[in-house]
Amino acid sequence: MIGRILAVVVAGCVGMAGCGRGRMAQMPAEVLEDKIRGGVLGHLVGNLNGLPHEMKYIAEPGAVREYRPGLSEGARTDDDTDIEWVYVYSMLQDNALMMTGDRIRGLWLRHVNRGIWCANLYARHLFELGLEPPVTGRLGVNPWADFNISGSFLAETFGLVSPGMPRTAGRIGLNYTHVAIDGEAAQLTQFVTAMIATAYVEDDVGRILEAGLSAVDEKSVIREVAADVRRWVQENPVDWRATRRNLRDKYTRFGGEMPDKNGVELNTGAAIAALLYGKGDFAETMRTAFNFGWDADCTAGTVGSIVGVIKGERWMRGQGWVIKDVYRNTTRDGMPMDETITKYQDRVIEVARRVIAENGGRSSVKEGGRVYRIAVQEAGNVERLVKDGQRAAELRKEWLGRVERELGGTGPERARAAYMGICIGQGERLKRERPGDWEKAVAELRKCAIVKDMFEAPGPAGEALRRKAEAAGVLGK
C-alpha cells in the first residue's frame, strides 16, 4: 500500500533525489493528513515512553527487551513537544509561519516559564536581559549552543508541517531552534527536519537518512557520525551493542560533561542506529532508541516522528496500543487546558496547509476526493556550518557600539551591556577604561539569573565564558 501511494506522490520522479526543486506532486488528503497525525503521535509516544530511560544509560546501554507503545493516560506537555505546541498555536493565531525574534521572545516570556533546561533555560534567562533570537542562541553568547540537542527535539514539528519540502522544513526549523542553538546543533536541525519531510514521500529509512545528510554541511561532524554508524551497523547487523560501544568510545570526548550526554554526536548516532536497526518497525525503533540511552526520550521522539509519518495514524491506532486522546497542559502558562492529541494534530495539519500553499502548492477537490498538490523539493543545506571565529566577528560588529552606548543607560540596559561586553571580549577593556560605568553595569548583571547559569555552563564554551567574566570582574574576583 505504501509503495503504491508513493508512486502516486512522486509520479514522474525517482524518489526525492530525482525530483527537480518545485516539481509538483499529488497526494490524497486522507493519506497526507493521516501521515501528519502519525508523525505527531509518534513524536508524543517516543518522547513520553522514552522519559523513563532519559539519561539512565551513559557508560553502558539499556536492557529493554520488550516494549509495547502506548499512552494509557494520554499525553502531557514536556519540553520535547510543548515548546513546538506554543509555536504551532501562535502561528495560527498570528497567521505567520516565520515569527520575528521579538515575537518569539514575547511567547517565551508569556508561556515558557518552567519545564525547561540546558540551552533553553539559558536562552530564557537571556530574554530577561532584553535579548532576542537569534542572539540568544549564538555561539559565544549561549555556551550550550554548539552541542545541545534542542537543535533536534525542538525541530520535529517543522518537518511535520513541511511534507515533501525538506529545505522549507530546515528554514522554518532554524527560525525557531536558533533561539538556543547554533553551529553543529543547527546542522542537526536541518538533518532532522529533512528526514521527517522526506518520510512523506519515501518509506525506505536508508533513503530518508540520505536526504537528511544532504541537508547537512559537508564539514559537519554529523556526516562523520553517520558514516561511522552505518559502517558499524553493516559490520554488526544483529549486535547493536557493538555499534553502541563503538559510538560511545569514539564520540565520548568531554570527560563525562553534558556534551557527552546531551550532545549532537552521541545522540545523533543513537538516532541513526535506531532507524537502521529498527528497519521501519515502530516498536523496535523505539526500543533501540531507549537502549542506546543518553538523552533517550529526545532520540525516541525524533525517530518516532519519522516512523510515525511512514506508518500513519490509522496503522498505529490499529495495533491495539492503548492511547488516550488527551494532551494535558502541565507546564505552559496561558496555553489551552483542554487540549487533546486530536486537537494538537488538527493544528499541525492546518499549519501544514499554509506551508504547502506558501510554497506554491494547493488543496483541491477532484473526482475521488480532496488532494494536495505539493511543490516537492530536493533535500539540501540551507545554512552552512558556522564556527566560533565567524560568530565572534559578527557579534563584535553588531554589538560593540551598542554595548558602549548602553553601558551608561538604565538598569536593564546596563546588565545587557555588561553581559554582551563579556561575550564579545570587551569586558576587561571596559572595566579598565570606564570603571564607574562598568561597576554599575556589573552590579545590575549580578542581580540576574544568567550569572548563576554562567557558573554552571558546561564544556569548553562554558569555561571560556567564565574566564572572560572573571577577567571583567563579574565572576570570582
N, C-alpha and C positions, 0 to 999 in steps of 0.2 A: 504493500500500500504506500509506504513512504517513497519508494523509488518511483512509483507512478506519479505521485504528486510532484516530486522534484522534477520529473521530466516535463510536466506542465509548466512549472515555475520558471525553469531556465531553458525553455524551448528555444532552439537555435544557438545554444551555447554549450560548452563542455565544462560544466561546473562554474564556479565563480571566476576561476582564473581565465576562462575563455570568454567572459562577458566584457565587452567594452564598457567603460565608465558611462553611466547614464542609459545603458541598454534597458528597454522596458521589458518587464516580466510580469506575469499574471499569476495570481493565487486566489483560490476561492476564499471568501471572507471567513467561512466557518473553519477552514484549515488554519489560516493565519491567526485568527483570534484564539483558537484552541492552543496554538503553539505559544502565543503570548501568555495565556493563562498557565500553561505548563511550565514556562520559564519562571514566572512569579512563584508558582507553587514549589518548584524545585529549589529556588533560591531560599524560600522560607524553611522548607524541610531540611535542606542541607545545613543552613545556619543553626536552627534550633536543635536539631538532632545532633549536631556537632558540638554544641556547647559543653556537654559532659566530658569531652575529650580535649577541650581547649587548653593548651599549654601543659598537658599532662605527660606527653611523650616527647622528651627532648633528646637525651642521650640514647635511649632505646625506643623502639616502636611500640605501638599499642598491640593488644592481643584480642581485638574484637573478631570473634569467629562467626557470629550470627547477627544479622541485623534486618529488621523489618521496618521500613519507613512508616511514619505516622505522626499525627498531631492530634492526639485524642482529646486534648483540652483546647485545641485551636492554636493559632499562632499568637505571638505577642511582640511588642516592639523590642528591638535590640539594635545596637548601633550598626550592625551589618546590613540592616534593611531600613531602619526608621528614619535615617537622615535622607535617604533617597525618597522615602514616603513624603517627607516635608517638601522636597523639591518637586515631585510629581504633582502633589496637591496645589502647590503655588504656581507651577507652570500653567495649570488650567485656570486658576484664579486670575493670573496676570495676562493670560493669552500670550505667553512668551516662552520660547524654548531656551534662549540663552540670556539668563538674567545677569544684570550688572553686578560688579563687586559690592557696590553699596547695598543693593537689594539682597544679595546673599548674606551680607553681614547682618542686615536687619532681621532676616529669617532666623539666623542662628541666635541672635540676642533675644528674640521672642520665643523660639521653640526649642532650641538645643542648649539646655542649661544643666543637664545631668545625663548620666549614662554614656559618657564619652571618655576616651583615654588617649594617651600617647600623642601622636601628631595632631589629632583633632582637639584634644584638651588644650594643647599648646596654642593652636590657632584660635580657639575660643577665648583664651586669655589675651592674645594679641588683639582680638576685636575690641577688648575693653580699653586698649590704648588708642582706639580710633583707627587702627589699620584695617585694610580691606584686602580681599583676594584680588590678584594672586600673590600679593606681597606676603601675606600670612603663611604661604606655603613655599616661599623661595628658599633655595639653598643659601645658607649664611644668615637667614632670619629665623627659620624654624629648624632646629637641629635634628629633628626626626625626618625631615623632608625627603632625603635621598633614599631611604631604605624602607620606610613604613608602608605596610601593605594596604593602607586605606586607598592606595592607588588602584587596588582591585576591589576591596569589599565595599567601597562607595561608588563603584562604577558599573556593576552588572545591569542595573535598570536602564542605563543609557544604551547598552547593547540591545536590550529587550525592546526599546522603543524605536529601534532603527533596523527593521527587518531587511536583510539583504544589502545594507548600506554601511559597511564597516568603517569607511572614512568619516561619514557623518557621525557614527557612534563614537568614534575617537574624539572628534571635535567637541561634541556635546559633553562627553565624559570629562575631558580635560578642563572644560569651563568650570566644572564643579569639584573635581578632585584636586585641582590646583589650590583650593582652599588650604590644604595642609601638606601637599607633596610636590616634588619636583624631581629632576634628574632621572635616575633609573626607575623610580616609582611612577613617573609619568609615562615611561615606556610600558610599564605594567598595565596602566590604564588602557593604552591602545591595544595591547596584546589581548586583554580580557574582552574588551568591547567588540573587537574584530571577530573573535571566536564566537561570541554569542550572536552577533548579527549574521554571521555566516551560517550558523546552525539552522536558520530558517530555510536555507536552500541547499544544504548539504548534510547528510546524515552520517558520513564517514568521519570518525574522530581524527584520523590521520590528516585528512584534507582540512578539517576545521583547524587543527593545530598549525598547518602550513599557512592558512590565512592569518592566524594570529601572529605568526612570525613575520609575515610580510608587512605587518603594521609596525614592526619594531625596527628601530635604527640598527644598522648593521654593526655598529660599535657597542651595542648594548650587551651587558652581561647575560641578559635573558637568552640571547642566541646561543651563547656558550652553555648555559644551563640546559637548554632544550636539547642541544646536540649530545651532551653527556647523558642525560636521562634516556633519550631514545636509544643510544648505544647500549646502555646498561639494561634496559628492558629487553632489547634484542638478545643480549648475552644471557639474560636471566628471565626467560619468558614466563616462568612459574614462580620463581623465588623472588618475590617483591622485596623481601627483607634484605637481600643482597644489594638491590638497587637503592634502597633506603640507606643502607650502611655506606655505600659509595657516595651518595649525595651528602650525608652528614659529614663524612671525613673530608671531602673536598671543599665544601662551602661553609663549614663552621669556622669563621675567621676572626671573631671578635671576643674571644676569651669567655664566651658564655653570656655576654651582654645582650641587650634586647635585639640587636640586629641578627643574632643567632637564634631568635625565637619568632620574631615578628617581621623578619626581613624579606626582601624581594627574592633573594637567591633560593633559600631553602623552601619557602612556601610556594614559589612558582614551580620549583622542581617537583614538589609534592603534588601540585595540581596536574602537571603534565603526566606524572606517573599514574595518578588516579584515573585519568582519562584513558591512558593506554592499557593499563591492566583491567580497567572496567569494561572496555570494549563495547560501550553503549548500553550496558546493563546498569540501570539506575542504582539499585541497591548495592551492587558490587563496587560501583564507582564511589559511592558514599563510604562504604566500609573501608576501602583502600585509603580514601582521604582521611578518615578518622585514624587509621593505624599509622599513617605516615607522621601524624602528630604536628608538632609545633603549633601554629595558630590554626588548629584543625577546623574550627567552625567557619572561619573565613574561607579556607580552601574548599570545604564541602559546599558552602553557599555558592561559590563561583562555579564549580563543576556541576553542581545541581542545577544551576541556571541553564548551562549548556545542554545537558542531557534532558532537562525538562522541556526545552524548546524542541529537541529532536522527537521526543515521545508525545508531547501534547498532554493537556489535562485529561481528556477523555480516557486515554490509555492509563494514566496514573490513577484516576478515580476507579478504573475498572479492575485494579489489582487487589481490591478488598482492604486496602490500608485504611485505618481509622483516621479521618481528617475532619475535624470540626470546623465549620465555617465561621471562624472568629479571628479577629486581629485586635487583641487588647492593647490599648494605649496605656503603657505604664511609665513612659519616660518623656513624652514630647508635649510640653506645655502648649496650650492653645490649639492643639490639633483635635480632630474628632474623637469622641469617646465611644462611638457606636460603630466603628469600622469593622468590616468583615474581610475575609480573604477575597470574596467575590467583588466587593466594592473597590478594594485596592486593585484587583485585576482590571476592573472596569476603567479605573483612572489611567492605568498604564496603556490600555488599549486606546483610549481617547488621545493620549499624548502621541502614541504611535501613528494614529491617523493624521495628526498635524505634521509630524516629521515626514511622513510619506508625501503629503501634499506640498510642504515647503521645499521638497527635493524633486518636484516635477511629476510625482505620481498622483493617483486619484482612486477614489472608490466609485464604482458604478454598478448598475443592475443590468444583468444580461439574462438571457434565457438559461434557466437552471439556477439562478440566484445571484447574490451580490458578489462582486470580485474586487480585488485590489490590483491595480497596476502600479508597479514599483520600478523606479529607476535604479536598478541594481548597480553596484559598484565593485570594482576590484579592490581587494584589501591593499592598503599601502600606508606608509608612515606619513603622518600629518604634522608631527612635531619632532624635530631632531633631538638627539640626546644632548643635554646641556650639562656642563661641568661647573665646578665651583668658581674657577677663574673667570669664566664668562659672566656668570651671575654677579660676581663681586664687582666687576667693572660696570655692569648695568646699574647695580644698586647705588654705587658711588655717584654715577652721573645723575641718576634720578633723585637722590636723597641728600646729597651734600649741602646744596643751597637751602633746602627745606629745613634740615637739621640746624643749620646756622641761624635761620630766622626763628624757628620755634623754641630755641633754647632760652630765649628771653620772654616767652609767652606765658600763658596761663598754666595752671597745674597739669591738666591732661596733656597739653601740648608739650610741656617740659618733659613729662615722663616719656612720651613718644620720642622726643628728640634725643633723650639720653639713651633709650634702647636702640634706636636706629643708628645713633652715633657710634655705639659699641659695635653693632653689626657691620658697619661699613669701615671699621678700623680707624675711626677718628676720635674715639673716646679719650685716649691718653693725651692726644694733642689738645683737645678742647678743655680737658682738665687743667692743662698747663697754661693755655692761652686765655681762657675765660673762667678762672677758678670760681668766681662768685656765681655766675650763671650755672656752671656745671654742678656745683654743690647743691643748688636749689633743685636742679633737674634730677639729680640722683636721689635726693630726698623724696621727690614725688614718685620716682620709679620704685623705690623701696616699699611704697605703700601697695604696690600692685602684685597680683598673684603670679605674674610672669617671673618674678625674681626667684620664687621657690622652684618654679619649673626649670630655671636656668641651673640651679644647684643639682637637679636630678636628671638633666638631659643626658642621654646615653651616647656612647660611641665617640669616634674621633671628632665629629662635628660639635658634640656637646662639650668636650674638653677644650676645643679651640675657642668656643664662645666664652667659656668660663675664664680662660686665660685673658681674653680681651676685657672681660668685665672686671677682673681683679686688677689689671693694669690701670683701668679707668676709675678704680675706687668704688665699684658697686658691690663686688663680692670680695670677701676675705679681708681686704685692707680697709 
